[in-house]
Amino acid sequence: MGFYLIVLVTVLTHTSFKGSKVLISLYAIELGANPFAIGVLFSMYSLFPVFLSVYAGKLSDRFGFRPPMLFGACGLMLGLLLPFMLPQLATLYFSATLIGMCYIFYMVTVQHLVGSFGEGVDRTRNYSIFSLGIGLTALLGPTTAGFAIDLIGHRSTYLLLALLPALPVLVLLFLARLLPKPQAKPARKPEHRVLDLVKNAPLRRVLIATAIIETGLELFNFYLPIYAHSLGFSASRIGIILGSFALALLLVRIVMPRLVGHSSEERVLSLSLFLAAGTCLLFPFVSSFVLLLVIAFVLGIGLGCGSPLSMVLAYNRSPAGRSGEAIGLRQTANKATEVAVPIIFGSIGTAFGMVPVFWLDAVMLAAGGALMRKDAHSAKRVE
């Protein structure tokens, strides 16, 4: 029961988090921000997590799961309340910074917790179920934010999203007995450094692939609202397009364990990245609502396996006793990408338009597919 309770509360918190990223883009546009300014806003979500992710993993290795998850959920609520109380563009920067700084403790810890529930195929299955929950939030968050904006406005939507983490906070405060109580880990020896994990070649390749996957996800979440808004689509329609992407995430994650069972994590991830790369080549030439729904769905199929499989591979390739730290390092790669991508691609888009942005992303995704394909061949030779 504890595992499914964790998935449930994470669905609520992450729906709020995902909705806030759509809301902040559209609210910033409403307040007169350009793509570069919106890119900086998106980067603020990930600025502090670049430095805090590994630390969050160390905390979960040593002290367990509940305290950092509670800290993250409360910080998420507070960050969402700020724009409701002070509806200004400057407040959005503080909101994004606070949400990112706190919520990373929740996400690193819960990903570590899911990995601790089983071994081998069971671990892949658990990450698949957890990723289904995360995929559901990619559907619920944007669509909830989009329809709420049209119905009650940007400011009230922030209040609505701030209410969602309330139940997870209550569960973590009063129903902690239903959660697993892992034994605290002793402090690591001084000679164990983060650099040791980076020097681990198999783990390092996973981290590179993780950053590339995150580039594709972040680019879609960042640019789709801007691109669709430029075509004159309403917030509701933008939410539906993002929901199409999320629906594909859900569907592909349902069949992911079976795909891995017939092949391997590396091979499935490689083929997924190649599909995503091909889709990105077409994206900037699509302007109708129906075609955007279709292409968003196909891109979701391509990127849907990325996050859960990279979590499994990071956990499996981590040294004994340092799985939380490895998950944190994976998040560091994610967040460093999330800082750089909106600013870099926002600048490129402002100067040159959409085409080079999506084509450059296609090149990066194809490179990640090639990297994982090489890993798949190496694993097959070892067998």
BALOBA-1460 file (C-alpha; in Angstrom, 3 decimals):
// residues 383
<rec num="1" residu="m" x="0.000" y="0.000" z="0.000"/>
<rec num="2" residu="g" x="2.848" y="2.346" z="0.780"/>
<rec num="3" residu="f" x="4.094" y="2.315" z="-2.816"/>
<rec num="4" residu="y" x="0.724" y="3.288" z="-4.294"/>
<rec num="5" residu="l" x="0.212" y="5.966" z="-1.645"/>
<rec num="6" residu="i" x="3.527" y="7.468" z="-2.685"/>
<rec num="7" residu="v" x="2.456" y="7.438" z="-6.331"/>
<rec num="8" residu="l" x="-0.860" y="9.102" z="-5.421"/>
<rec num="9" residu="v" x="0.626" y="11.979" z="-3.447"/>
<rec num="10" residu="t" x="3.275" y="12.494" z="-6.117"/>
<rec num="11" residu="v" x="0.561" y="12.754" z="-8.784"/>
<rec num="12" residu="l" x="-0.973" y="15.613" z="-6.805"/>
<rec num="13" residu="t" x="2.255" y="17.511" z="-6.193"/>
<rec num="14" residu="h" x="3.558" y="17.026" z="-9.707"/>
<rec num="15" residu="t" x="0.253" y="18.035" z="-11.307"/>
<rec num="16" residu="s" x="0.663" y="21.311" z="-9.478"/>
<rec num="17" residu="f" x="4.294" y="21.614" z="-10.567"/>
<rec num="18" residu="k" x="3.581" y="20.823" z="-14.244"/>
<rec num="19" residu="g" x="0.610" y="23.165" z="-14.312"/>
<rec num="20" residu="s" x="2.729" y="25.989" z="-12.915"/>
<rec num="21" residu="k" x="5.134" y="25.760" z="-15.871"/>
<rec num="22" residu="v" x="2.339" y="26.297" z="-18.387"/>
<rec num="23" residu="l" x="0.800" y="28.987" z="-16.204"/>
<rec num="24" residu="i" x="4.041" y="30.909" z="-15.795"/>
<rec num="25" residu="s" x="4.610" y="31.001" z="-19.568"/>
<rec num="26" residu="l" x="1.130" y="32.265" z="-20.387"/>
<rec num="27" residu="y" x="1.018" y="34.699" z="-17.475"/>
<rec num="28" residu="a" x="4.419" y="36.100" z="-18.455"/>
<rec num="29" residu="i" x="3.169" y="36.597" z="-22.028"/>
<rec num="30" residu="e" x="0.109" y="38.357" z="-20.601"/>
<rec num="31" residu="l" x="2.441" y="40.643" z="-18.633"/>
<rec num="32" residu="g" x="4.463" y="41.492" z="-21.766"/>
<rec num="33" residu="a" x="7.480" y="39.144" z="-21.535"/>
<rec num="34" residu="n" x="9.346" y="38.094" z="-24.710"/>
<rec num="35" residu="p" x="10.688" y="34.557" z="-25.419"/>
<rec num="36" residu="f" x="14.080" y="35.360" z="-23.891"/>
<rec num="37" residu="a" x="12.499" y="36.615" z="-20.652"/>
<rec num="38" residu="i" x="10.280" y="33.516" z="-20.522"/>
<rec num="39" residu="g" x="13.376" y="31.397" z="-21.072"/>
<rec num="40" residu="v" x="15.016" y="33.021" z="-18.049"/>
<rec num="41" residu="l" x="11.851" y="32.336" z="-16.037"/>
<rec num="42" residu="f" x="11.977" y="28.654" z="-16.956"/>
<rec num="43" residu="s" x="15.670" y="28.544" z="-16.059"/>
<rec num="44" residu="m" x="14.950" y="29.838" z="-12.566"/>
<rec num="45" residu="y" x="13.056" y="26.610" z="-11.828"/>
<rec num="46" residu="s" x="16.313" y="24.703" z="-12.235"/>
<rec num="47" residu="l" x="19.049" y="27.096" z="-11.124"/>
<rec num="48" residu="f" x="19.345" y="25.961" z="-7.493"/>
<rec num="49" residu="p" x="18.531" y="22.284" z="-8.213"/>
<rec num="50" residu="v" x="21.755" y="22.124" z="-10.250"/>
<rec num="51" residu="f" x="23.630" y="22.508" z="-6.962"/>
<rec num="52" residu="l" x="21.141" y="20.875" z="-4.575"/>
<rec num="53" residu="s" x="20.186" y="17.627" z="-6.351"/>
<rec num="54" residu="v" x="23.172" y="15.568" z="-5.189"/>
<rec num="55" residu="y" x="22.798" y="16.965" z="-1.672"/>
<rec num="56" residu="a" x="19.137" y="15.931" z="-1.685"/>
<rec num="57" residu="g" x="20.188" y="12.413" z="-2.705"/>
<rec num="58" residu="k" x="22.746" y="12.279" z="0.094"/>
<rec num="59" residu="l" x="20.079" y="13.290" z="2.619"/>
<rec num="60" residu="s" x="17.787" y="10.484" z="1.486"/>
<rec num="61" residu="d" x="20.711" y="8.022" z="1.648"/>
<rec num="62" residu="r" x="21.469" y="8.987" z="5.230"/>
<rec num="63" residu="f" x="18.214" y="10.069" z="6.883"/>
<rec num="64" residu="g" x="15.337" y="8.530" z="4.934"/>
<rec num="65" residu="f" x="12.544" y="9.832" z="2.766"/>
<rec num="66" residu="r" x="9.890" y="11.717" z="4.734"/>
<rec num="67" residu="p" x="11.625" y="14.989" z="5.782"/>
<rec num="68" residu="p" x="12.882" y="16.060" z="2.340"/>
<rec num="69" residu="m" x="9.548" y="15.139" z="0.716"/>
<rec num="70" residu="l" x="7.666" y="17.244" z="3.262"/>
<rec num="71" residu="f" x="10.043" y="20.168" z="2.752"/>
<rec num="72" residu="g" x="9.566" y="19.992" z="-1.018"/>
<rec num="73" residu="a" x="5.760" y="19.862" z="-0.910"/>
<rec num="74" residu="c" x="5.527" y="22.837" z="1.477"/>
<rec num="75" residu="g" x="7.956" y="24.866" z="-0.616"/>
<rec num="76" residu="l" x="5.889" y="24.116" z="-3.719"/>
<rec num="77" residu="m" x="2.741" y="25.461" z="-2.026"/>
<rec num="78" residu="l" x="4.452" y="28.651" z="-0.903"/>
<rec num="79" residu="g" x="5.995" y="29.286" z="-4.315"/>
<rec num="80" residu="l" x="2.581" y="28.991" z="-5.972"/>
<rec num="81" residu="l" x="0.965" y="31.383" z="-3.508"/>
<rec num="82" residu="l" x="3.425" y="34.192" z="-4.241"/>
<rec num="83" residu="p" x="1.996" y="35.248" z="-7.651"/>
<rec num="84" residu="f" x="-1.523" y="35.083" z="-6.230"/>
<rec num="85" residu="m" x="-0.570" y="37.497" z="-3.457"/>
<rec num="86" residu="l" x="1.702" y="39.732" z="-5.595"/>
<rec num="87" residu="p" x="0.619" y="39.530" z="-9.257"/>
<rec num="88" residu="q" x="3.669" y="41.070" z="-10.947"/>
<rec num="89" residu="l" x="6.236" y="39.860" z="-13.488"/>
<rec num="90" residu="a" x="9.038" y="40.209" z="-10.931"/>
<rec num="91" residu="t" x="7.140" y="37.905" z="-8.554"/>
<rec num="92" residu="l" x="7.142" y="35.161" z="-11.171"/>
<rec num="93" residu="y" x="10.944" y="35.014" z="-10.965"/>
<rec num="94" residu="f" x="10.842" y="34.567" z="-7.177"/>
<rec num="95" residu="s" x="8.066" y="31.986" z="-7.515"/>
<rec num="96" residu="a" x="9.950" y="29.875" z="-10.066"/>
<rec num="97" residu="t" x="13.142" y="30.047" z="-7.992"/>
<rec num="98" residu="l" x="11.451" y="28.995" z="-4.752"/>
<rec num="99" residu="i" x="9.486" y="26.173" z="-6.380"/>
<rec num="100" residu="g" x="12.577" y="24.768" z="-8.064"/>
<rec num="101" residu="m" x="14.781" y="25.100" z="-4.977"/>
<rec num="102" residu="c" x="12.355" y="23.243" z="-2.686"/>
<rec num="103" residu="y" x="10.670" y="20.757" z="-4.984"/>
<rec num="104" residu="i" x="13.948" y="19.137" z="-6.052"/>
<rec num="105" residu="f" x="14.186" y="17.620" z="-2.550"/>
<rec num="106" residu="y" x="10.821" y="15.962" z="-3.068"/>
<rec num="107" residu="m" x="11.576" y="14.603" z="-6.545"/>
<rec num="108" residu="v" x="15.061" y="13.221" z="-5.865"/>
<rec num="109" residu="t" x="13.841" y="11.568" z="-2.684"/>
<rec num="110" residu="v" x="10.716" y="10.001" z="-4.168"/>
<rec num="111" residu="q" x="12.674" y="8.646" z="-7.159"/>
<rec num="112" residu="h" x="15.164" y="7.081" z="-4.752"/>
<rec num="113" residu="l" x="12.304" y="5.663" z="-2.700"/>
<rec num="114" residu="v" x="10.686" y="4.006" z="-5.726"/>
<rec num="115" residu="g" x="13.973" y="2.354" z="-6.658"/>
<rec num="116" residu="s" x="14.303" y="0.844" z="-3.191"/>
<rec num="117" residu="f" x="11.087" y="-1.191" z="-3.502"/>
<rec num="118" residu="g" x="12.458" y="-4.032" z="-5.606"/>
<rec num="119" residu="e" x="15.202" y="-5.565" z="-7.670"/>
<rec num="120" residu="g" x="15.637" y="-6.303" z="-11.385"/>
<rec num="121" residu="v" x="12.348" y="-6.617" z="-13.279"/>
<rec num="122" residu="d" x="10.347" y="-5.534" z="-10.222"/>
<rec num="123" residu="r" x="12.311" y="-2.294" z="-10.049"/>
<rec num="124" residu="t" x="11.673" y="-1.607" z="-13.736"/>
<rec num="125" residu="r" x="7.971" y="-2.322" z="-13.174"/>
<rec num="126" residu="n" x="7.825" y="0.018" z="-10.158"/>
<rec num="127" residu="y" x="9.537" y="2.811" z="-12.058"/>
<rec num="128" residu="s" x="7.116" y="2.203" z="-14.923"/>
<rec num="129" residu="i" x="4.099" y="2.559" z="-12.609"/>
<rec num="130" residu="f" x="5.619" y="5.631" z="-10.992"/>
<rec num="131" residu="s" x="6.320" y="7.127" z="-14.418"/>
<rec num="132" residu="l" x="2.719" y="6.464" z="-15.409"/>
<rec num="133" residu="g" x="1.730" y="8.666" z="-12.488"/>
<rec num="134" residu="i" x="4.192" y="11.337" z="-13.623"/>
<rec num="135" residu="g" x="2.889" y="10.983" z="-17.176"/>
<rec num="136" residu="l" x="-0.650" y="11.496" z="-15.880"/>
<rec num="137" residu="t" x="0.446" y="14.786" z="-14.326"/>
<rec num="138" residu="a" x="1.761" y="15.894" z="-17.707"/>
<rec num="139" residu="l" x="-1.841" y="15.470" z="-18.887"/>
<rec num="140" residu="l" x="-3.593" y="16.877" z="-15.814"/>
<rec num="141" residu="g" x="-1.245" y="19.786" z="-15.097"/>
<rec num="142" residu="p" x="-1.343" y="21.614" z="-18.459"/>
<rec num="143" residu="t" x="-5.024" y="20.932" z="-19.139"/>
<rec num="144" residu="t" x="-6.036" y="22.015" z="-15.625"/>
<rec num="145" residu="a" x="-3.978" y="25.183" z="-15.937"/>
<rec num="146" residu="g" x="-5.226" y="25.926" z="-19.469"/>
<rec num="147" residu="f" x="-8.942" y="25.589" z="-18.693"/>
<rec num="148" residu="a" x="-8.577" y="27.339" z="-15.322"/>
<rec num="149" residu="i" x="-6.864" y="30.332" z="-16.951"/>
<rec num="150" residu="d" x="-9.755" y="30.718" z="-19.397"/>
<rec num="151" residu="l" x="-12.353" y="30.307" z="-16.613"/>
<rec num="152" residu="i" x="-10.913" y="32.117" z="-13.582"/>
<rec num="153" residu="g" x="-7.794" y="33.952" z="-14.795"/>
<rec num="154" residu="h" x="-4.059" y="33.557" z="-14.235"/>
<rec num="155" residu="r" x="-3.921" y="34.770" z="-10.638"/>
<rec num="156" residu="s" x="-6.700" y="32.524" z="-9.320"/>
<rec num="157" residu="t" x="-5.189" y="29.569" z="-11.160"/>
<rec num="158" residu="y" x="-2.078" y="29.965" z="-9.006"/>
<rec num="159" residu="l" x="-4.279" y="29.633" z="-5.924"/>
<rec num="160" residu="l" x="-5.962" y="26.549" z="-7.360"/>
<rec num="161" residu="l" x="-2.619" y="24.869" z="-8.055"/>
<rec num="162" residu="a" x="-1.372" y="25.779" z="-4.564"/>
<rec num="163" residu="l" x="-4.216" y="23.733" z="-3.039"/>
<rec num="164" residu="l" x="-3.182" y="20.470" z="-4.725"/>
<rec num="165" residu="p" x="-0.104" y="19.732" z="-2.528"/>
<rec num="166" residu="a" x="-2.206" y="20.157" z="0.642"/>
<rec num="167" residu="l" x="-3.224" y="16.468" z="0.795"/>
<rec num="168" residu="p" x="0.359" y="15.202" z="0.284"/>
<rec num="169" residu="v" x="1.497" y="17.482" z="3.119"/>
<rec num="170" residu="l" x="-1.211" y="16.072" z="5.415"/>
<rec num="171" residu="v" x="-0.283" y="12.501" z="4.457"/>
<rec num="172" residu="l" x="3.393" y="13.134" z="5.169"/>
<rec num="173" residu="l" x="2.562" y="14.807" z="8.489"/>
<rec num="174" residu="f" x="-0.076" y="12.470" z="9.902"/>
<rec num="175" residu="l" x="0.058" y="9.209" z="7.959"/>
<rec num="176" residu="a" x="3.798" y="8.645" z="7.903"/>
<rec num="177" residu="r" x="3.274" y="5.189" z="9.430"/>
<rec num="178" residu="l" x="1.886" y="4.047" z="6.065"/>
<rec num="179" residu="l" x="5.161" y="4.882" z="4.366"/>
<rec num="180" residu="p" x="8.223" y="2.618" z="4.444"/>
<rec num="181" residu="k" x="10.709" y="3.410" z="7.181"/>
<rec num="182" residu="p" x="14.145" y="2.817" z="5.648"/>
<rec num="183" residu="q" x="17.113" y="2.378" z="7.892"/>
<rec num="184" residu="a" x="19.338" y="5.424" z="8.047"/>
<rec num="185" residu="k" x="22.614" y="5.032" z="6.216"/>
<rec num="186" residu="p" x="25.916" y="5.849" z="7.931"/>
<rec num="187" residu="a" x="27.869" y="8.813" z="6.690"/>
<rec num="188" residu="r" x="29.926" y="8.047" z="3.611"/>
<rec num="189" residu="k" x="33.651" y="7.770" z="3.883"/>
<rec num="190" residu="p" x="35.579" y="10.927" z="2.953"/>
<rec num="191" residu="e" x="37.193" y="9.250" z="-0.065"/>
<rec num="192" residu="h" x="33.761" y="8.779" z="-1.686"/>
<rec num="193" residu="r" x="33.276" y="11.822" z="-3.894"/>
<rec num="194" residu="v" x="30.718" y="12.851" z="-6.483"/>
<rec num="195" residu="l" x="33.568" y="12.844" z="-8.995"/>
<rec num="196" residu="d" x="33.842" y="9.076" z="-8.470"/>
<rec num="197" residu="l" x="30.330" y="8.699" z="-9.859"/>
<rec num="198" residu="v" x="31.141" y="10.905" z="-12.842"/>
<rec num="199" residu="k" x="34.206" y="8.732" z="-13.568"/>
<rec num="200" residu="n" x="31.947" y="5.665" z="-13.720"/>
<rec num="201" residu="a" x="31.727" y="5.375" z="-17.532"/>
<rec num="202" residu="p" x="28.414" y="3.430" z="-17.761"/>
<rec num="203" residu="l" x="26.766" y="5.843" z="-15.320"/>
<rec num="204" residu="r" x="28.268" y="8.829" z="-17.133"/>
<rec num="205" residu="r" x="26.703" y="7.728" z="-20.417"/>
<rec num="206" residu="v" x="23.330" y="7.526" z="-18.687"/>
<rec num="207" residu="l" x="23.812" y="11.068" z="-17.372"/>
<rec num="208" residu="i" x="24.572" y="12.336" z="-20.886"/>
<rec num="209" residu="a" x="21.503" y="10.591" z="-22.265"/>
<rec num="210" residu="t" x="19.445" y="12.008" z="-19.391"/>
<rec num="211" residu="a" x="20.507" y="15.548" z="-20.269"/>
<rec num="212" residu="i" x="19.571" y="14.991" z="-23.910"/>
<rec num="213" residu="i" x="16.157" y="13.565" z="-22.983"/>
<rec num="214" residu="e" x="15.536" y="16.523" z="-20.727"/>
<rec num="215" residu="t" x="16.451" y="18.868" z="-23.570"/>
<rec num="216" residu="g" x="13.647" y="17.406" z="-25.662"/>
<rec num="217" residu="l" x="11.125" y="17.530" z="-22.819"/>
<rec num="218" residu="e" x="12.066" y="21.034" z="-21.742"/>
<rec num="219" residu="l" x="12.047" y="22.410" z="-25.267"/>
<rec num="220" residu="f" x="8.531" y="21.098" z="-25.859"/>
<rec num="221" residu="n" x="7.196" y="22.401" z="-22.530"/>
<rec num="222" residu="f" x="8.918" y="25.761" z="-23.032"/>
<rec num="223" residu="y" x="8.283" y="26.449" z="-26.714"/>
<rec num="224" residu="l" x="4.916" y="24.832" z="-27.375"/>
<rec num="225" residu="p" x="2.935" y="27.481" z="-25.393"/>
<rec num="226" residu="i" x="4.888" y="30.278" z="-27.103"/>
<rec num="227" residu="y" x="4.511" y="28.749" z="-30.561"/>
<rec num="228" residu="a" x="0.813" y="27.924" z="-30.132"/>
<rec num="229" residu="h" x="0.088" y="31.377" z="-28.684"/>
<rec num="230" residu="s" x="1.727" y="32.944" z="-31.755"/>
<rec num="231" residu="l" x="-0.735" y="30.946" z="-33.891"/>
<rec num="232" residu="g" x="-3.652" y="32.470" z="-31.968"/>
<rec num="233" residu="f" x="-4.654" y="29.384" z="-29.941"/>
<rec num="234" residu="s" x="-6.481" y="29.835" z="-26.631"/>
<rec num="235" residu="a" x="-5.029" y="28.650" z="-23.307"/>
<rec num="236" residu="s" x="-7.503" y="25.744" z="-23.366"/>
<rec num="237" residu="r" x="-6.333" y="24.594" z="-26.796"/>
<rec num="238" residu="i" x="-2.711" y="24.894" z="-25.730"/>
<rec num="239" residu="g" x="-3.510" y="22.746" z="-22.701"/>
<rec num="240" residu="i" x="-5.170" y="20.133" z="-24.927"/>
<rec num="241" residu="i" x="-2.081" y="19.943" z="-27.179"/>
<rec num="242" residu="l" x="0.119" y="19.461" z="-24.126"/>
<rec num="243" residu="g" x="-2.393" y="16.863" z="-22.958"/>
<rec num="244" residu="s" x="-1.971" y="14.959" z="-26.245"/>
<rec num="245" residu="f" x="1.758" y="14.770" z="-25.545"/>
<rec num="246" residu="a" x="1.035" y="13.564" z="-22.016"/>
<rec num="247" residu="l" x="-1.424" y="10.922" z="-23.225"/>
<rec num="248" residu="a" x="1.316" y="9.445" z="-25.402"/>
<rec num="249" residu="l" x="3.627" y="9.397" z="-22.359"/>
<rec num="250" residu="l" x="1.048" y="7.381" z="-20.474"/>
<rec num="251" residu="l" x="0.432" y="4.883" z="-23.246"/>
<rec num="252" residu="v" x="4.081" y="4.195" z="-24.006"/>
<rec num="253" residu="r" x="4.882" y="3.768" z="-20.315"/>
<rec num="254" residu="i" x="2.131" y="1.165" z="-19.988"/>
<rec num="255" residu="v" x="3.824" y="-1.043" z="-22.589"/>
<rec num="256" residu="m" x="7.395" y="-0.117" z="-21.605"/>
<rec num="257" residu="p" x="8.024" y="-3.092" z="-19.251"/>
<rec num="258" residu="r" x="6.963" y="-5.494" z="-21.997"/>
<rec num="259" residu="l" x="9.205" y="-3.730" z="-24.533"/>
<rec num="260" residu="v" x="12.153" y="-3.941" z="-22.149"/>
<rec num="261" residu="g" x="11.376" y="-7.602" z="-21.449"/>
<rec num="262" residu="h" x="11.687" y="-8.424" z="-25.155"/>
<rec num="263" residu="s" x="14.815" y="-6.302" z="-25.583"/>
<rec num="264" residu="s" x="16.739" y="-4.152" z="-23.072"/>
<rec num="265" residu="e" x="16.526" y="-0.749" z="-21.407"/>
<rec num="266" residu="e" x="19.310" y="0.579" z="-23.629"/>
<rec num="267" residu="r" x="17.806" y="-0.565" z="-26.918"/>
<rec num="268" residu="v" x="14.286" y="0.702" z="-26.138"/>
<rec num="269" residu="l" x="15.713" y="4.055" z="-25.066"/>
<rec num="270" residu="s" x="17.808" y="4.306" z="-28.240"/>
<rec num="271" residu="l" x="14.869" y="3.675" z="-30.577"/>
<rec num="272" residu="s" x="12.699" y="6.124" z="-28.626"/>
<rec num="273" residu="l" x="15.246" y="8.912" z="-29.015"/>
<rec num="274" residu="f" x="15.547" y="8.328" z="-32.764"/>
<rec num="275" residu="l" x="11.753" y="8.617" z="-33.102"/>
<rec num="276" residu="a" x="11.753" y="11.862" z="-31.104"/>
<rec num="277" residu="a" x="14.543" y="13.257" z="-33.281"/>
<rec num="278" residu="g" x="12.580" y="12.597" z="-36.467"/>
<rec num="279" residu="t" x="9.482" y="14.250" z="-35.002"/>
<rec num="280" residu="c" x="11.380" y="17.416" z="-34.056"/>
<rec num="281" residu="l" x="12.387" y="17.902" z="-37.708"/>
<rec num="282" residu="l" x="8.700" y="18.293" z="-38.640"/>
<rec num="283" residu="f" x="7.472" y="20.328" z="-35.684"/>
<rec num="284" residu="p" x="8.124" y="23.921" z="-36.895"/>
<rec num="285" residu="f" x="6.246" y="23.300" z="-40.180"/>
<rec num="286" residu="v" x="2.964" y="22.344" z="-38.485"/>
<rec num="287" residu="s" x="0.445" y="25.104" z="-37.764"/>
<rec num="288" residu="s" x="-3.037" y="23.530" z="-37.612"/>
<rec num="289" residu="f" x="-4.547" y="22.481" z="-34.295"/>
<rec num="290" residu="v" x="-5.242" y="18.893" z="-35.373"/>
<rec num="291" residu="l" x="-1.762" y="18.343" z="-36.808"/>
<rec num="292" residu="l" x="-0.171" y="19.802" z="-33.676"/>
<rec num="293" residu="l" x="-2.179" y="17.300" z="-31.630"/>
<rec num="294" residu="v" x="-0.852" y="14.458" z="-33.791"/>
<rec num="295" residu="i" x="2.767" y="15.535" z="-33.812"/>
<rec num="296" residu="a" x="2.720" y="16.233" z="-30.056"/>
<rec num="297" residu="f" x="1.387" y="12.706" z="-29.546"/>
<rec num="298" residu="v" x="4.156" y="11.152" z="-31.678"/>
<rec num="299" residu="l" x="6.802" y="13.185" z="-29.842"/>
<rec num="300" residu="g" x="5.338" y="11.954" z="-26.546"/>
<rec num="301" residu="i" x="5.769" y="8.365" z="-27.720"/>
<rec num="302" residu="g" x="9.397" y="9.105" z="-28.558"/>
<rec num="303" residu="l" x="10.224" y="10.812" z="-25.266"/>
<rec num="304" residu="g" x="7.901" y="8.801" z="-23.008"/>
<rec num="305" residu="c" x="10.344" y="6.033" z="-22.122"/>
<rec num="306" residu="g" x="13.233" y="8.414" z="-21.522"/>
<rec num="307" residu="s" x="12.707" y="9.429" z="-17.899"/>
<rec num="308" residu="p" x="11.776" y="6.031" z="-16.394"/>
<rec num="309" residu="l" x="14.489" y="4.137" z="-18.256"/>
<rec num="310" residu="s" x="17.166" y="6.675" z="-17.347"/>
<rec num="311" residu="m" x="16.079" y="6.365" z="-13.691"/>
<rec num="312" residu="v" x="16.339" y="2.570" z="-13.856"/>
<rec num="313" residu="l" x="19.762" y="2.718" z="-15.518"/>
<rec num="314" residu="a" x="21.073" y="5.337" z="-13.075"/>
<rec num="315" residu="y" x="19.920" y="3.236" z="-10.111"/>
<rec num="316" residu="n" x="21.286" y="-0.009" z="-11.557"/>
<rec num="317" residu="r" x="24.671" y="1.490" z="-12.449"/>
<rec num="318" residu="s" x="25.232" y="3.248" z="-9.111"/>
<rec num="319" residu="p" x="27.725" y="1.880" z="-6.553"/>
<rec num="320" residu="a" x="26.310" y="0.066" z="-3.514"/>
<rec num="321" residu="g" x="24.962" y="2.438" z="-0.875"/>
<rec num="322" residu="r" x="25.047" y="5.457" z="-3.181"/>
<rec num="323" residu="s" x="21.866" y="5.003" z="-5.212"/>
<rec num="324" residu="g" x="20.259" y="8.153" z="-3.795"/>
<rec num="325" residu="e" x="23.363" y="10.148" z="-4.654"/>
<rec num="326" residu="a" x="23.332" y="8.727" z="-8.187"/>
<rec num="327" residu="i" x="19.661" y="9.673" z="-8.588"/>
<rec num="328" residu="g" x="20.597" y="13.136" z="-7.342"/>
<rec num="329" residu="l" x="23.414" y="13.349" z="-9.877"/>
<rec num="330" residu="r" x="20.930" y="12.387" z="-12.589"/>
<rec num="331" residu="q" x="18.737" y="15.258" z="-11.461"/>
<rec num="332" residu="t" x="21.751" y="17.566" z="-11.547"/>
<rec num="333" residu="a" x="22.192" y="16.691" z="-15.217"/>
<rec num="334" residu="n" x="18.469" y="17.323" z="-15.745"/>
<rec num="335" residu="k" x="18.457" y="20.656" z="-13.997"/>
<rec num="336" residu="a" x="21.648" y="21.919" z="-15.628"/>
<rec num="337" residu="t" x="19.944" y="21.215" z="-18.937"/>
<rec num="338" residu="e" x="16.789" y="22.988" z="-17.797"/>
<rec num="339" residu="v" x="18.821" y="26.078" z="-16.888"/>
<rec num="340" residu="a" x="20.671" y="26.215" z="-20.188"/>
<rec num="341" residu="v" x="18.007" y="25.124" z="-22.688"/>
<rec num="342" residu="p" x="15.386" y="27.870" z="-22.177"/>
<rec num="343" residu="i" x="17.980" y="30.650" z="-22.275"/>
<rec num="344" residu="i" x="19.994" y="29.280" z="-25.209"/>
<rec num="345" residu="f" x="17.034" y="28.142" z="-27.267"/>
<rec num="346" residu="g" x="15.022" y="31.213" z="-26.295"/>
<rec num="347" residu="s" x="17.821" y="33.392" z="-27.634"/>
<rec num="348" residu="i" x="18.068" y="31.328" z="-30.834"/>
<rec num="349" residu="g" x="14.314" y="31.449" z="-31.321"/>
<rec num="350" residu="t" x="14.197" y="35.200" z="-30.781"/>
<rec num="351" residu="a" x="16.990" y="35.782" z="-33.301"/>
<rec num="352" residu="f" x="16.326" y="33.127" z="-35.962"/>
<rec num="353" residu="g" x="12.825" y="31.711" z="-35.438"/>
<rec num="354" residu="m" x="11.540" y="28.221" z="-34.634"/>
<rec num="355" residu="v" x="13.161" y="26.092" z="-37.342"/>
<rec num="356" residu="p" x="16.786" y="26.068" z="-36.090"/>
<rec num="357" residu="v" x="15.597" y="25.503" z="-32.513"/>
<rec num="358" residu="f" x="13.770" y="22.263" z="-33.303"/>
<rec num="359" residu="w" x="16.371" y="21.055" z="-35.777"/>
<rec num="360" residu="l" x="19.187" y="21.522" z="-33.285"/>
<rec num="361" residu="d" x="17.149" y="19.564" z="-30.762"/>
<rec num="362" residu="a" x="16.667" y="16.814" z="-33.360"/>
<rec num="363" residu="v" x="20.436" y="16.533" z="-33.777"/>
<rec num="364" residu="m" x="20.931" y="16.215" z="-29.998"/>
<rec num="365" residu="l" x="18.212" y="13.571" z="-29.648"/>
<rec num="366" residu="a" x="19.717" y="11.555" z="-32.492"/>
<rec num="367" residu="a" x="23.112" y="11.746" z="-30.786"/>
<rec num="368" residu="g" x="21.554" y="10.394" z="-27.583"/>
<rec num="369" residu="g" x="19.950" y="7.559" z="-29.540"/>
<rec num="370" residu="a" x="23.324" y="6.669" z="-31.036"/>
<rec num="371" residu="l" x="24.950" y="6.688" z="-27.581"/>
<rec num="372" residu="m" x="22.348" y="4.322" z="-26.125"/>
<rec num="373" residu="r" x="22.532" y="2.114" z="-29.211"/>
<rec num="374" residu="k" x="26.253" y="1.682" z="-28.590"/>
<rec num="375" residu="d" x="25.500" y="0.785" z="-24.957"/>
<rec num="376" residu="a" x="22.899" y="-1.760" z="-26.105"/>
<rec num="377" residu="h" x="25.440" y="-3.449" z="-28.370"/>
<rec num="378" residu="s" x="28.012" y="-3.504" z="-25.560"/>
<rec num="379" residu="a" x="25.510" y="-5.075" z="-23.156"/>
<rec num="380" residu="k" x="24.620" y="-7.724" z="-25.723"/>
<rec num="381" residu="r" x="28.284" y="-8.652" z="-26.196"/>
<rec num="382" residu="v" x="28.724" y="-8.978" z="-22.423"/>
<rec num="383" residu="e" x="25.764" y="-11.380" z="-22.291"/>
